[in-house]
């Protein structure tokens, strides 16, 4: 559909809306709007955002596909219960500021969530339109609409579209939430990821003195070190950090809580009345196979941190910590992190990038969109295969990966069919780099240095329904509680914890 055809369709829909309204059948007939994207060949050599965002015309057409269901099943699919029909309806009317206000009642990071949240297994999975067509890809594109309204409202000068923010784009108009008069209470936020940002904002709004402690030299957590620029421009994250600073939140980097300061020291020596632990789950898992210690074998955490936080894609022109140039790369895993690593390897100049996964594409936990983009960019998928060992040369550098072929058996505890190795099916793939992306665990540092804190067998902090831990005045949320989860779930936990902190501090006598 051309731009002119879209405009003609929008005009027709507006006329029908004004003359008697759109019936459900009319809305079912509206074609879903495809997301504009960078050309696949062009984006292989840049880190600019792949998805370009809806135009205003596209956004309003897509919003008109919403049935405005009274039961709002999409809201039930949203972890933070955004009033989805209301903000989508506002977009249909061209009321973008109102739409953003509705979203921000429940979500402080719409530009982030609109880009990286798995809407297809949350709000969009429940969408009546998608259920009508028995295809979640035909549901109303709630996430894309959320991104549109966030970009539209925040950009300085984008008259007709919600274009992405990236390097060189003028800074956004930052709306600073009101802060209540000082309570004299101090709150420490450990970590600066999405849940911590929400917890910091909500506790600061209550009038508390808030300090965020970040282990890295830049705040933002996984949004900065883990998610690539081509999926989430770092300028967007920086906007949120600047909002916190303008609210009066102090952000202290290069502080490893558990080493630089312990939780107990924050409370007894530094005088914090409450501590929120939102450090994520940043300890990478490995397979335990021969050759994982060879040169050229990375965890996805290290690889993506070098590429994203340390700007390795600027090889030879300002990278803080470069990555050795690779010709043939094997990524191991089937989640979003594996896709991020493989697609990053493409942009770093690899001639061949393989993605090795022991199940089929149907069982892949990665978002459908990410799989689609990886294939477009030339990543070769090796399915029903898994590494058996990594082979190195006399210099202890990886030269090949030996894999076994698999077949699927009965479902396991995850509901997915169990992969079963085929004896004698070994084969080799020549590579010089291997990226292990099979998941993360909780970092044991805080557990080792905080004797009064209770953990489960996986190393996650145990909390109650209000995210209180076993230590008085200490709260926790996000991946350190849930295990590896999503941005929106971490945000939801940050909000719950902040509400509990505010209530508990208000109940304390001065």
C-alpha positions in Angstrom: 0.0 0.0 0.0 1.4 3.4 -1.0 1.4 6.5 1.2 -1.3 8.0 -1.0 -3.4 4.8 -0.7 -3.0 4.9 3.1 -4.1 8.5 3.3 -7.1 7.8 1.1 -8.0 4.9 3.3 -7.7 6.9 6.5 -9.9 9.7 5.0 -12.5 7.1 4.1 -12.4 5.6 7.6 -12.7 9.0 9.2 -15.7 9.9 7.0 -17.4 6.6 7.9 -16.6 7.1 11.6 -18.1 10.6 11.6 -21.2 9.6 9.6 -22.4 6.6 11.6 -19.4 4.8 13.2 -17.4 1.8 12.3 -19.0 -1.6 12.8 -16.9 -4.6 13.9 -17.0 -6.0 10.4 -15.6 -2.7 9.1 -12.8 -2.9 11.5 -12.0 -6.5 10.6 -11.7 -5.4 7.0 -9.0 -2.8 7.8 -5.6 -4.2 6.6 -3.0 -4.6 9.3 -0.2 -2.0 8.9 3.3 -3.3 8.3 6.1 -1.7 10.2 8.5 0.2 7.9 12.1 -1.2 8.1 15.6 -0.5 7.0 16.6 -2.6 3.9 18.1 -5.8 5.1 21.3 -5.5 3.0 21.9 -1.9 4.2 21.4 -2.6 7.8 23.9 -5.5 7.9 26.6 -2.8 8.0 25.1 -0.3 10.4 23.7 -0.3 14.0 20.8 2.1 13.3 17.3 1.0 14.4 15.8 -1.7 12.1 12.2 -0.9 12.6 11.5 2.7 11.6 8.2 3.3 13.3 4.7 4.0 12.0 3.8 7.1 10.2 0.9 9.1 11.6 -1.4 7.8 8.9 -0.4 4.2 9.6 -0.8 4.6 13.4 -4.3 6.0 13.0 -5.4 3.2 10.6 -4.0 0.5 12.8 -5.7 2.1 15.9 -9.0 2.0 14.0 -8.7 -1.8 13.8 -9.3 -2.0 17.6 -12.9 -3.1 18.5 -12.8 -1.2 21.8 -14.0 -4.4 23.6 -15.8 -3.7 26.8 -14.1 -6.7 28.5 -10.7 -5.5 27.3 -9.0 -8.9 27.2 -5.8 -7.2 26.0 -5.5 -5.4 29.4 -5.6 -8.7 31.2 -2.6 -9.7 29.0 -0.6 -6.7 30.0 1.6 -7.2 33.0 1.1 -3.6 34.2 -2.5 -3.3 33.1 -2.3 -0.4 30.8 -5.7 0.9 29.6 -5.0 -0.3 26.1 -8.4 0.4 24.4 -8.4 3.9 25.8 -4.9 4.8 24.5 -5.5 3.1 21.2 -8.8 5.0 20.8 -7.0 8.3 21.5 -4.5 7.5 18.7 -7.4 6.9 16.3 -8.7 10.4 17.1 -5.2 11.9 16.7 -5.0 12.7 20.4 -1.4 11.6 21.0 -0.7 13.5 24.2 -3.8 12.0 25.8 -2.7 8.5 24.6 0.7 9.0 26.2 -0.8 10.2 29.5 -3.0 7.0 29.6 0.0 4.8 29.1 2.1 6.6 31.7 -0.5 5.9 34.3 1.0 2.4 34.4 4.2 2.4 32.4 7.0 4.9 32.6 9.0 3.5 29.7 6.6 3.4 26.7 9.4 4.0 24.1 11.3 1.1 25.5 8.4 -1.3 26.0 7.0 -0.5 22.6 10.2 -1.7 21.1 11.3 -4.7 23.1 8.3 -6.2 25.0 7.0 -9.5 23.7 3.5 -8.2 23.0 2.7 -11.3 20.9 2.6 -13.4 24.1 1.1 -10.7 26.3 -1.5 -8.1 25.3 -1.7 -9.0 21.6 -2.2 -12.7 22.3 -5.5 -11.8 24.0 -6.6 -9.4 21.3 -10.1 -10.2 19.9 -9.1 -9.2 16.4 -6.2 -11.7 16.4 -8.4 -14.4 17.9 -11.0 -13.7 15.1 -8.4 -14.5 12.5 -6.7 -17.2 14.6 -3.4 -15.5 14.0 -1.7 -13.3 16.6 0.2 -11.5 13.8 -3.2 -10.1 12.7 -4.0 -8.7 16.2 -4.0 -5.0 16.7 -0.3 -4.0 16.8 -0.4 -2.6 20.4 3.3 -2.5 20.9 3.9 -0.5 17.6 1.2 1.9 18.6 2.8 2.3 22.1 6.1 3.1 20.4 4.5 5.5 18.0 2.8 7.6 20.7 5.9 7.7 22.9 8.1 8.8 20.0 5.5 11.2 18.7 5.1 12.9 22.0 8.8 13.0 23.0 10.5 14.1 19.8 11.3 17.8 19.3 10.5 18.0 15.6 8.9 15.1 13.7 5.8 16.5 12.1 4.4 13.4 10.5 5.9 10.3 12.0 7.2 8.8 15.1 10.7 8.3 13.9 13.4 6.6 16.0 15.7 8.5 18.3 19.4 7.7 17.8 22.7 9.4 17.7 22.5 12.8 16.1 18.7 13.2 16.7 17.8 16.3 18.8 17.1 15.6 22.5 13.6 14.9 23.5 11.3 17.1 25.5 11.6 15.4 28.9 8.6 15.7 31.2 9.7 15.8 34.8 7.2 14.3 37.2 6.3 16.4 40.3 8.2 15.5 43.5 6.5 15.8 46.9 8.2 17.8 49.8 11.1 16.1 51.4 10.4 13.3 53.9 13.9 13.2 55.2 14.0 9.5 54.4 16.7 7.9 52.2 16.2 5.1 49.7 19.0 3.2 47.9 18.3 1.5 44.6 20.8 -1.2 43.6 21.0 -1.5 39.8 19.7 0.8 37.1 17.7 -1.4 34.8 14.0 -0.9 34.0 12.6 -2.1 37.3 15.1 0.1 39.2 14.3 3.2 37.1 10.6 2.8 38.0 11.3 2.2 41.7 13.6 5.2 41.8 11.0 7.5 40.1 8.1 6.3 42.3 10.0 6.6 45.6 11.5 10.0 44.6 8.0 11.3 43.7 7.0 10.5 47.3 9.7 13.0 48.5 12.4 10.6 49.6 16.1 11.2 48.9 16.9 8.5 46.3 20.4 7.2 45.2 20.9 4.7 42.4 24.0 2.5 42.6 25.2 1.0 39.2 28.1 -1.4 38.8 28.9 -0.3 35.3 30.2 3.1 34.2 26.9 3.9 32.5 23.4 3.5 34.0 20.6 1.6 32.2 21.2 -2.0 33.0 20.3 -4.6 30.4 18.8 -1.9 28.2 22.3 -0.4 27.7 24.7 -3.4 27.9 22.4 -6.2 26.6 19.9 -5.0 24.0 21.6 -3.8 20.8 21.3 -0.3 19.4 19.5 -1.6 16.3 16.7 -2.8 18.6 16.7 -0.1 21.2 18.6 3.2 20.6 20.5 4.2 23.7 19.3 7.8 23.4 15.9 6.6 24.5 17.3 5.0 27.6 19.4 8.1 28.3 16.2 10.2 28.2 14.8 8.2 31.1 18.0 8.5 33.0 18.0 12.3 32.5 14.4 12.4 33.8 15.5 10.7 37.0 18.4 13.2 37.4 16.1 16.2 36.9 13.8 14.8 39.6 16.8 14.9 41.9 17.7 11.3 41.9 21.5 10.8 42.5 23.1 8.2 40.2 26.4 6.7 41.3 28.2 4.5 38.8 31.1 2.1 39.3 29.8 0.9 42.6 29.5 -2.9 42.9 27.1 -3.5 45.8 28.3 -6.7 47.4 31.9 -5.6 47.0 32.3 -1.8 47.1 29.5 -1.6 49.7 27.4 -4.3 51.2 23.6 -4.1 51.7 24.2 -3.9 55.5 26.7 -1.0 55.1 24.2 0.9 53.0 21.7 0.7 55.9 23.9 0.9 59.0 26.8 3.1 57.8 25.3 5.1 55.0 22.0 5.8 56.7 19.5 4.5 54.0 16.1 3.7 55.4 15.2 1.3 52.6 17.1 -0.6 49.9 15.6 -2.0 46.7 17.7 -4.7 45.0 17.2 -4.8 41.2 20.5 -6.2 40.0 19.0 -8.5 37.4 20.3 -12.0 36.5 23.6 -11.3 34.9 25.6 -14.4 35.4 25.9 -16.3 32.1 25.2 -20.0 31.9 27.6 -22.3 30.0 27.1 -25.8 28.5 29.9 -27.5 30.4 31.4 -28.9 27.2 35.0 -29.3 26.1 36.6 -26.2 24.7 34.5 -23.5 26.3 37.6 -21.9 27.7 39.3 -21.5 24.3 40.1 -18.0 22.9 37.2 -16.9 20.7 34.5 -18.4 22.9 32.3 -15.7 24.5 29.2 -15.7 26.7 26.5 -13.6 25.1 26.8 -11.2 28.0 30.4 -10.4 27.3 29.9 -10.3 23.6 26.9 -7.9 23.8 28.4 -5.8 26.5 31.6 -5.3 24.4 29.4 -4.4 21.4 26.8 -2.3 23.1 28.2 -0.6 26.2 31.8 -0.5 25.0 30.9 0.4 21.4 32.9 -2.4 19.7 31.0 -1.7 16.4 33.2 1.4 16.2 36.2 -0.8 15.5 39.3 1.4 15.0 37.4 4.6 15.7 36.9 4.9 19.4 35.8 1.5 20.7 36.5 1.3 24.5 36.9 -2.5 24.4 37.0 -3.9 20.9 36.1 -7.4 19.8 38.5 -9.4 17.7 37.3 -9.5 14.1 35.6 -12.7 13.2 35.0 -14.4 9.8 32.8 -17.4 10.9 30.7 -17.2 14.0 28.5 -19.8 15.7 25.8 -18.6 18.1 24.3 -21.2 20.4 20.7 -20.8 21.7 17.2 -19.9 20.5 16.1 -16.9 22.6 16.2 -13.1 22.0 19.7 -12.9 23.4 20.9 -15.4 20.9 19.3 -13.4 18.0 20.9 -10.2 19.3 24.3 -11.8 19.4 24.0 -13.4 16.0 22.7 -10.1 14.4 25.5 -8.2 16.2 28.1 -10.5 14.7 26.7 -9.8 11.2 27.1 -6.1 11.8 30.7 -6.6 13.1 31.6 -8.0 9.7 31.4 -11.7 10.0 31.2 -13.5 6.6 29.2 -16.4 8.0 27.0 -16.4 11.1 25.3 -19.7 12.2 22.6 -20.0 14.9 22.7 -23.5 16.5 19.5 -24.6 18.3 18.6 -28.0 19.6 14.9 -27.8 18.9 12.9 -26.5 15.8 11.9 -23.0 15.0 8.5 -23.6 16.4 10.0 -24.1 19.9 12.2 -21.1 19.8 11.5 -18.7 22.6 12.8 -15.7 20.6 10.3 -13.2 19.3 9.0 -14.0 15.8 10.1 -10.6 14.6 13.6 -11.2 15.8 13.8 -14.5 14.0 12.5 -12.9 10.9 15.0 -10.1 11.0 17.9 -12.5 11.7 17.0 -14.6 8.6 16.7 -11.4 6.5 20.2 -10.4 7.5 21.7 -13.7 6.5 22.0 -15.6 9.7 22.0 -19.4 8.9 19.8 -21.4 11.2 21.1 -24.9 12.2 18.1 -26.5 13.9 17.8 -29.8 15.8 21.6 -29.5 16.4 23.6 -28.9 19.6 27.3 -28.4 20.3 29.2 -31.5 21.6 32.6 -29.8 21.9 34.5 -26.8 20.7 37.8 -27.6 18.9 40.9 -25.4 19.1 44.3 -25.2 17.6 47.8 -25.2 19.2 47.3 -21.5 20.2 44.2 -22.4 22.1 42.0 -20.5 19.7 38.6 -21.9 18.6 38.7 -23.3 15.0 35.6 -25.5 14.8 32.5 -26.6 16.7 31.4 -30.2 16.7 27.7 -30.7 16.9 25.3 -33.6 17.3 22.0 -33.9 15.4 18.8 -34.1 17.4 15.2 -35.3 17.1 12.2 -34.3 19.3 10.8 -36.7 21.8 8.0 -36.2 24.4 7.3 -32.8 25.9 9.4 -31.8 29.0 8.4 -29.6 31.9 8.4 -26.5 29.7 5.7 -28.1 27.5 8.1 -28.2 24.6 9.1 -31.5 23.0 12.4 -32.8 24.6 15.4 -32.8 22.2 17.1 -36.2 22.0 20.6 -36.7 20.5 21.0 -39.0 17.6 24.0 -41.3 18.4 26.8 -41.2 15.8 25.5 -38.0 14.1 28.6 -35.8 14.9 29.7 -33.2 12.4 31.9 -30.1 12.4 31.4 -26.5 11.4 34.5 -24.4 10.9 34.3 -21.3 13.1 36.7 -18.8 14.8 34.2 -17.4 17.3 31.5 -19.1 19.4 28.9 -17.2 21.4 27.1 -19.1 24.1 23.5 -17.7 24.6 21.7 -20.3 26.6 20.5 -18.2 29.5 21.6 -16.4 32.7 21.6 -17.0 36.4 21.5 -14.8 39.4 24.9 -13.4 40.3 25.9 -14.9 43.7 27.7 -11.7 44.9 24.9 -10.3 47.0 24.1 -13.7 48.3 27.7 -14.2 49.4 27.9 -10.9 51.2 24.4 -10.6 52.8 23.9 -13.3 55.4 20.5 -12.1 56.5 18.9 -12.4 53.0 17.0 -15.6 52.0 17.4 -17.1 48.5 15.9 -20.0 46.7 17.8 -22.9 45.2 18.4 -21.0 41.9 19.9 -18.1 43.8 17.0 -15.8 43.4 15.9 -13.6 46.3 12.8 -14.7 48.1 10.2 -12.0 48.6 6.5 -11.7 49.7 3.7 -10.3 47.6 4.8 -6.7 48.3 8.4 -7.6 47.5 9.7 -7.5 51.1 12.7 -9.7 51.6 13.7 -11.5 54.7 15.7 -8.4 55.8 13.8 -5.5 57.3 13.9 -2.5 55.1 15.2 -4.4 52.1 13.1 -5.1 49.0 13.9 -6.8 45.7 12.4 -7.2 42.2 13.0 -8.0 38.6 15.2 -10.8 37.3 17.0 -11.3 40.7 13.5 -12.4 42.0 11.8 -13.8 38.8 14.8 -15.2 37.0 15.3 -14.0 33.4 12.1 -12.2 32.5 10.9 -9.2 30.5 11.4 -5.4 30.8 7.7 -4.9 31.5 7.6 -7.5 34.3 10.6 -5.9 35.9 8.9 -2.5 35.7 5.8 -3.9 37.3 7.9 -5.2 40.2 9.7 -1.9 40.6 6.3 -0.2 41.0 5.0 -2.8 43.5 8.2 -2.4 45.6 8.1 1.4 45.4 4.5 1.4 46.7 5.6 -0.9 49.6 8.6 1.3 50.4 6.5 4.5 50.4 3.9 3.0 52.6 6.4 1.5 55.1 8.4 4.7 55.3 5.2 6.8 55.8 4.3 4.5 58.7 7.6 5.1 60.4 7.9 7.8 63.0 10.3 10.6 62.1 
